[in-house]
Amino acid sequence: MTTQQTTISANSQGASVLDQLKQIKLQVLVMFAAIAVIMLFFYFATDGSYLTPRNVSNLLRQTAITGILAIGMVYVIISAEIDLSVGSMMGLLGGAAAIMDVWWGLPLPLTVVLTLTAGFLLGLWNGWWVAYRKVPSFIVTLAGLLAFRGILVGITGGSTVAPTSPEMSLIGQSYLPNMFSMIASIGALSLFFVWQQRLRKQREAHGLSNPAMTSDVLKFGAIAIFALGLVFLLNDYRGVPFPVLLLVVLMLIAAFIGKKTAFGRRIYAIGGNIEAARLSGINVEATKLKVFAINGLLVGMAGLILASRLGAGSPSAGNIAELDAIAACVIGGTSLAGGVGTVFGAVLGAFIMASLDNGMSMMDVPTYWQSIIKGSILLLAVWMDVASKKRA
Amino acid sequence: MSTASLLNMSGIVKKFSGVIALNGVNFNLEKGEVVSLCGENGSGKSTLMKVLTGVHPFGSYEGDIYYKGELLQSRNIGDSEEKGIAIIHQELTLVKELSILENIFLGAEISRHGVLDHSAMYKQTKALLTRVKLDVDPDTPVRTLGVGQQQLVEIAKALSKNAEILVLDEPSAPLTESETEVLLAIVKQLRSEGVSCVYISHKLNEVKEISDRICVIRDGEHIGTQDAKQMTTDDIISMMVGRELKELFPREEHDIGEPILKVGPVTAKISKAANLYQVKDVSFELRKGEILGVAGLVGSGRTELMQCIYGSYNGVYECPIELNGQSIKIRNPEQALSQGIAMVPEDRKRHGIVPIMGVGQNITLAGLSMFAGLGQALDESAENRAIKESIARLKVKTAGQELAIKSLSGGNQQKAILAKFLLLEPGILILDEPTRGIDVGAKYEIYKLMFELVKQGISIIMVSSELPEVLGISDRVLVMHEGKLKGVLENQGLTQEQVMDCALAEE
């Protein structure tokens, strides 16, 4: 009798630990582990200069562009489509912004509005061909990849458009005041905590299982320490770069849309089974159109940041950026078959890609080696994901 | 072990992450014998067959399998196939774009000096097709064959690998009655040639006809194996469900009102250029609170007619609809649903569920707008409440609403899909094959629900290949054949013969 009891309790304990581990998603853990390994490696390889405030600031600014592209891309991929045109589109929109700024001398707000509108329209263009003309998105956006780059070279005459106005450089190269970052991040974290607690209560009220309180608090603690530590570190240099703020805000909005709105749910459903979604009365075409249009809008933002960082519009800007964005999504756990993926994962993926870029540049690794290494890591990451799913 | 039996599975236990799917099941098969495996969905039939055919490899289960007196240790399906154990799944696994010949020799092509030996394969295929009584040229592309013929190709493919044990998993589900007869005749012939068959089907009259013995499994337990001659269908059912089912069809009185929906004349074909009409000049009325059965063979245009009404037909069609005396236009399911017309599609896996999504999210998929507020933000409290109510109302058996729906049994998936559309409170509900591949218990619950709905004034159109079901449930029966409406019969003492006569009557 007693032995039986002990085995049972031992069993249930074993199960609960296992469950807790499962709740913290394996993929996220693996990604954090990968980031830690990359950080440590470059830290020692560069004698510590990799993790100086100045370089971290740089690294995050690099992440911003790929990250913003990945946020748009992740929903395209979740809906079981692809967008190969975002690199060229970003180059074109950045180039257009530079032309408006340098050649036409338009005021900054007007340049921003026009660029974003153009991005939205280019996204609509892609989406219309995919959703309503039923041309496979691979082809539509491959055409875009070629055509947008062509237009860019055409309108710039193949030469660099520079220098951009001092106002223009605010977008990509300005920093937030230290106090503001501190207060805003503390405020945001508190709001997040309160919201999480409310969600817990709601789930409890509906009889849904919650992760253990301790694991939730631990998770929150880790996020809080990480975020505040980062703000401290950045404040030690010049402050939080504006593009990083933009990335964080966009990430939060996109995550909310994905998980908490009808629109987001429909995107996942379309990727999961498009026919079931259609027969459930979902307007599949309109949803896809919106996904591509939003992607275009985000590409517009990335284009503005890029032009501002470069201080110019360049005919080769954003070359193969689409592959970085797709790689970021895939490393972040997005399935190319559709229906699976998260914004957080994609942004973390972008961070990994940027960390590698940045570290290897600091070590003076030749660019051809950088490409080889990035390609290998992409392959490895997806293989690990496939292998772990097979075992489960 | 005794060498008497060709196959002897004893004390098979299979667990999935702690949940017991099979609990000490015994199953044996003699040479040249047909044994049917009966049980409700989720009872463990498929798991048992997966253990036999190596999908669950040796070592992942407890118990022994002796085949021809030797311990069977399959690592995968290939191992079992090599030893002569083949399975034909309910979902056919032929490559549609390839020919019959290419499909049969897929992965085992005959070649000479590295070049495919077409004439040798042709000869062999021809012989195999004669064996399964399929008089078609071996070079015919598979996509041009009907479902029944494709199944015969699958059997021929299994025979080409010298199968001694053939597992048929619900082979008759997509077949018409005449196709089923052909299938049964072939199974009998194979038996006389010494091939042993395990036959899985929910259609108990077939089971009775074909089997030498019947093995019943319930909740992973072996309930019993008996001589088929000594068992009645009622015996089988009560063994399967563990209780006496008084009646298969729980018919209840309900009031029928005035016509609320007038459809037609409907005409539909695959493309402008196609000569063949899938639906031609079909008109009918649906009355408030009635169950209108639609009978007809596969290919009679039943499903296409329903798709036209629901706006999901993938082709060129015309379908005038009058709802409550007003003519309405329906171009897509979204518009149909907004008019209160819902349709539970025929193909659950392809058209019904979003497999990787949770049960709850599948249930609210069609009604998301009901929970969407400002900026489309979802009111999760309201959504969860609706999910809980739906799960309770339809008795969906699930470990939780966040469980991926693909892990539910077919019957529970079907209930969840029904719940999805009932959430919209439709006035008209179209059910296309609502009980296909579902066990007796779940069927009964769905019939009960249908009567509950019509009592509330909802009108139901039910398409079904199973005539007993149509006759057991419907108030009127629409009979279709080859795209045409052959008659609308009041269901008062209607017999299967009358319906078939009507369908096949010359004009």
Interface residues (C-beta under 8 A of the other chain):
Chain A: Q202 A205 H206 G207 L208 S209 F256 K260 T261 A262 F263 R265 R266 Y268 A269 G272 N273 E275 A276 A277 R278 L279 S280 G281 I282 N283 G339 V340
Chain B: Y310 S312 N332 P333 E334 A336 L337 S338 M343 P345 R350 H351 G352 I353 V354 P355 I356 M357 Q361 L365 A366 L368 S369 F371 A372 G375 Q376 A377 L378 E380 S381 N384 R385 K388 G400 Q401 E402 K420 L424
